Amino acid sequence: NKETDLNIREVKLGKLDSEISRKMLKLEQATTAKISDLAKLYDGIESKAVAAMMASLDNETIVAVLPRMKQKNASQVLGLLPPARAAQISKQMISIAEN
């Protein structure tokens, strides 16, 4: 009957939703680990070189990486970026911290 079909579909949708949530969490964890690895790598490179590399990255990537770097290195890199870009990145970091 119709009600049974709807219940079966609801159960299937619930299972799919759980599977999608589990896979998304796994993807987020992998992404976080890769960003942390990149931050560690950047910590071992001269700040000028890191700033030059970051010049070709999007702001979202920079905002994800900078807080995971050692504070001294991150501040040096931020200081080496063009002032307008550094301001944009700083605003994005503050916005994320406030949420």
Buried (B, 14 or more C-beta within 10 A) or exposed (E): EEEEEEEEEEEEEEEEEEEEEEEEEEEEEEEEEEBBEBBEEBBEBEBEEBBBEBEEEEBEEBBBBBEBBEEEBBEBBBEBBEEEBBEBBBEBBEEEEEE
